[in-house]
Amino acid sequence: MNLSYWEIKSWLSNIDYTIIGSGIVGLNCALRLKGRFPKANILILEKGILPQGASTKNAGFACFGSLSELIDDLKYQTQDDVLKLVKKRVNGLKLLRETLGDVAIDYQGLGGYELFRDKDDLFEECLAKKETINTFLKPLFKDEVYQVVQTKFQFQNIKSSYIFNQFEGQIDTGKMMQALLRKARSAGIKILNNITVETFSETTGSVKVKTNQLEFTTSKLLIATNGFASQLLNEAVKPARAQVLITKPIKNLHIKGTFHLNRGYYYFRNIDNRILLGGGRNLDFKAEETMQFGETEQIQNKLKELLSSTILPNTNFEIEQRWSGIMGVGRQKNPIVKQVSNHVLCGVRLGGMGVAIGSFVGKELADLI
């Protein structure tokens, strides 16, 4: 890239903190750093025109885990570990709402529902363990989290009883990212788009960063690329593609809230009189362990079939748009927030809960400095 003296002086000189990734983690990290170090020169590098990954490609669930997901988590983690993780998600949502305000992110506390198929034994398992889960979550919420409620929606092939979570909500993630970007720019944080970091190497007291466009040095490098982390780091995080579709507006849409089905592998919600539906990664985990955006016929057909047979069985609908996002997952659901080397740090592996935990991970990453 042919840069002038002015460009190098204004954007690429005396950089204190460089953050890779302008998603929810990267922007919150930058804002936290600016709050702690007001005079710091902070630069964010983003490889896309808009934030890549999942920050603006998710379903916008302000959730911390359905009942069946927490029951599964307790099979592999201690109760204390699961409680700590839920607490991080809850604190992350609280921080997001405090940072931007409910109006800016279009937060709606409509509650969340877990649905169960007619021939599925999962409901009985959830029913048997509901009180145990509510008891260990009570110190955090001061109230019962999961309740059994009866049908009020017109779904088909679904049991008449649902598990309702009064503390779940939904947001508009496009508005969230716009608000975060405005806040970052107004704080004097620099953001460069269409910049892909290829390599970095530590020198005495700094890090040399090589991108597809330019090279520069920075005092600290903070990696917040989540699903793309393995391109730069050797950490236990893998990419996981999530496919999504949205319908055209539907007259008199009766569905309001966030909904989880099949241990959270399918999820849907209302937005602008439409249904947004995502999931299906469980149909082919290996194929969806990719950093390539795109949709597959197998998963898209399943999502469309779910709409017609279960969610909107007696409603005419048209699919308007399909897309995908890349999450960062691993065997453990705890995020990786650590110092990688003397001048390099990372905050990755959000486990599909970026809306909930992203703000908190960004703060934790900044606080490692």
N, C-alpha and C positions, 0 to 999 in steps of 0.2 A: 504494500500500500504506500502511495506517495503522500507522506504527511509533511505539513509545514511546521515551521518553528512554533507557530502559535498553537497548532493542534497538539504537538508533543508537550509543550509547556502547560497547556490548560487541562489536558486529559490524561497524559501518561507520565507525568513527572511527580516525584516525591509522594508516591501512593503508599498510604499506611496499611490499608486493608483492601484486598481484592477478593470479591465473592463470586464464585462461579455458579450461575443459576439465579434467575430473577423470579422464581416462583415464591410460594408463600414462606418457605424457610429462608431463602436468600434475602428477601425484602425485609422480613421481620428481624433477621440477623443484622442487616445494615442499619435499620432504625434503632435497634437496641445499642449498637456500637456508637451511633451518632449521639444518642442520649447520654452515653457514658463518657464519650470523648468528643465534645462538640467541635473541636478544631481539627479532627481527623479528616484526612483526605480518603474518601471511600469510593471505590469503583466496583460496579457490578457488570459482569460479562454474561451475555445471554446469546445462545446459539441460534435462537429463532427470531422471527419478526415479533411474535408474541411469546410469552413464557411457554416453553415446551414442557413435556412430561405430563403431569396430571393436574396442575393447579387450576387451569381453566378448561379442563376436559373431563372433569369428574361429574358426579351427579348432584353435588352440592348438599350432601347429607351432613347435618350438624349432629353427628351421633358418636357414641363411644362404645358400641358393641351390643348386638342383640342378645337375648337370653341364651339362645342355643350356641352362639359364638363364645360367650363367656363360659358356658358349661364345657365346651370343647377345650378352651384355653386351660381350664382347671385340670384337665387330663394330663397336661404336659408341663404345667407350671404350678408353683405353690400358690396358695390363696393370697399370700402376702405380695407375691410378684404380680399377680393379676390385679390386685387392688391398686398397687402402685401405678400400673399401666393405665387403668381406668382413671385414676386421679390425674395423670398427665394429660389425658385426652380432655377431661372436664376442665382442667385449668387452662388448657390450650384454647378451648372454645370461649371460656370466660375472657381470656386475654385478647382474643380476636375481636370479640364484641366490645370490649373496653377500648381497644386501640382505634377501631373504625366507627363504632356506633351501629346500632341495629338498622337504622334507616339506610345507611350507606351500603350495607351488605344485603338488604332486604330480608333480614332475619324474620322467620315466622315460626313461632313455637306451637306447631299444630300437633305435636306428638308423633311417635313412631309405632308402627304395628309390625309384629312378626306373624306371618301367615303360615299355615300348615296344610299340606295336601290331604285329601280325604283318606287316602290309604297309607299315610305316613305315621310311623310310631314315634316320631320326634316330639310331637305335642305331649304325649304321655311322659316322656323323659323330662321335658321342660316343666311340666306341671309338677312332677315329683320333686324337682330340685329348685323350684321357684322361691320357696320360702328361705332356703339356705342361702341362695344368692342375694335375695333382698336383705337378709340379716347382715351379711358381711359388707354390703354396700351402704347400709343405713348410716354409719358414722360419716360417710362422705356426702350423702344427699339429705339426711335428716328426715327421710320419708321413704315409703315403699316405692321402688322403681318400677317393677314389673307387675302388672295386674292382668287378670283374665277378663276380657270383655266379649260381648256377643256381637254378632253380625250387624253392621250398619251399612256395609257396602254390598254391591251386587256381583261379587266375584263368583266364579263357578269352579267346581272341583276342589274347593277349599273348605276346611272345617268351619263350622259356624262360630267357634270360639277363637279369638286371637289373643296374643299377648301384647298388651299396650304399655308403652314407655312414655310417661308424661313429660320426661325431661328432654326428649328428642325434638329437633327442629330442622329447618332447611334454610339455605341461603342461596343467593345468586352469586356464583363464583366469578362471573364476568365483572359484576359490580365490585366484588371484593378486591379483585386484582387491580381494577382501575383506581380504587380508593387507595390501595397500598402504593401503587406507582405514583399517584399524585403526592402522597405524603412523603415518599422517599425523595422525589425531585424537589419538593418545596423545602426539604431539609438540606438540600445541597449535595445529595448523593448522586453520583454520575452513573448512568446506565448506557452501555454500548450493546446494541443488538447485532445479530448476524455475525457473532464472533464465536468460533469454536476453539476451545483450548485443546491443543494437540499434545503438548508435553510441558512439564515444569521441572526445574532442578534447583536445589538449594545451594546458595553460596553463603559466604560469611555474612550473617546478619540480614539476609534477604532471600527472595525466591525469584528466579528468572522464569518468566512465563512466555511460552511460544504458542501463538494462535495461527489460524489460517490466514489472518490479515496482518498481524503485527507482533512485535516482541517488546517486552518491557520488564522492569523489575518492581517488586512490591515487598513491603516489610513482612506482611503476613498474607497467606493464601487460605481462604475458607471455602471448602467444597460443599455445595448444597444442591447436588444434581440428582439425588434420590435414585430413580430407576435407571439412570445412566451412569451411576457411580463406578461401576466396574471398568469403564473406559479410562478412569483416572486413578482408581484406588484398588488395592487388594484387600477388600473387606467382604464379609459374609452378607452380601446383598445382591439379589438377582432382579432382573427386569420382569415385570408382569403386565402384559397388555390387558386393558379392560375395554371391551367394545360396548358402545352405547347407541341408542337410536331415540328419536323423538317424533311424535306424531304432529300432524297439522292440528290447529285448534279444533276442539270438540264442543259442540253446543251442549249446554246444561251438564257439564262434567261434574259428576257427584263425588269424585275421588279427591280427598284432601289429606295430605300428610305424607310421611315417608313409610315405605313398606319393604320388608325383608322377607325373602322366601328361600327355602333350601339352604339353611345355615348361612345365609347372607350371600350366597353365590349368585343370586338374582336380587335386584333391587329396583324399585320404581317410585315415582313421586309425581305430583301435579306441579306444573309450572306454566303460567300464561295460558290456562285452559287447554293444556296439552298433557300428555303422559310422556315422561322421560323414563326409559327402561334400559338397564344395563346388566351385564353379567355374562355367565356362560363359560367363564374361564375353566371351570371344572370339567367341561366336555373334552378338553385337550390341553392339559397343563403344559406339556412340553412345547407345543406349537405356540402357545401364548407367552412363553418365556423368551420374549423377543424385544428388541429396541426399535423394531420397525413398526411405524404406524400403519394402520390398514384394518380391513374387516375380512372375515372369512364367511363363506357361504353356510358352513355348518352352524356357527354361533348365531349369525343373523337370522337364519331360518328358525332357529329355536326361539329367539326373542320374539319374532313375528308370530310364531305359533302360540307363545305364552300370552301375547296380547289378545289374540282372537279367541283362544279357548278358555282363558282364565280371567284376565284383567278387564277386557272390554268385550265380553261374549255376545252381547246383544246390541252392539254399537258399531255403526259404520265409522271407520277411521282410515286415514292415509298416513303413511310414514313420510315425513318431510326430509329428514336428514339422518345420516349415520356418521359416527366418528369413533376414534379410539384414543386412549391415553396410556401412558406408560408409568406404572407404579414401581416402587422399590420394596421388595419383600425378602423374607428369609425364614429359616426354621424358627428363630426367635422373633417375637413381635416387638420387642423393645427396640426403639431407634438406636442407631449408632451415633453417639455424639462424643467425639474424642479428639485429642491431639495426636496427629499421625506422626509428626516429626517436629523438629525444633520450631519451624515457622509455618507448618501446614496443619490445618484442622479440618474436620468434616462433621456434617450433620445430615445423615442419610437413613434410609430404611424406615419409611413411615408406615409400612404395612397396610396400605390402602385406607389409612385414616388421616390423610393429609389435612383436610379441613379442620379436624379436631385437634390434631397434635402439632401441626406445622408451625403455628405461632410460638408454641412452647419450645419446640426444638430450635427454632431460630434464636430465641432468647438464650437458651442453654448454650448454644454454639458461641454466641457473642460473649457470654459470661466466662468462657474458657480463657479469654484473653486477659 
